Each structure stands twice: as structure tokens, then as C-alpha cells.
């Protein structure tokens, strides 16, 4: 087996105290800024999802968002 690096993107909230925190769920349906998964495959998909949520929940995205890159080591066959 060989190993490779898998790259995903996840949103974090930049709070007033300068910390990066996990975004809270939005609305009564509990929508997630990170789509309840392992993150996004590309920056473009992450940005498109955030814009879609801003349309659906315009008053709930209070804090600035920071898109971080997450690197994972995966084994391939």
C-alpha cells in the first residue's frame, strides 16, 4: 500500500476574542456551514456553499469565516 495526502477545506469562525472556533448550526433545520461531512473538496465548493447559506440564513452568519486547509494521510491500494 502507498500513502498519499488528502486535502480538504473546512470553515471556522473568527470570533471577537481572536479564536478560530467550530461554526454553530444554523436555523431550525440545523444546517451546517461544513455540510456535516469531512469538509469540501475545493475552495470553490466551500465558497459556493457559504454563499448559499447566506441567502437562506442572512442574519445568522455573524462572525467572519476562515477557510482552513486540512491535510490527512490516506492509504491507497
Secondary structure, 3 states (H helix, E strand, C coil): CEEEEEEEEEEEEECCCCCEECCCCECCCCECCCCCCCCECCHHHHHHHHHHHHHHCCCCCCCEEEEEEEEEEEEEC
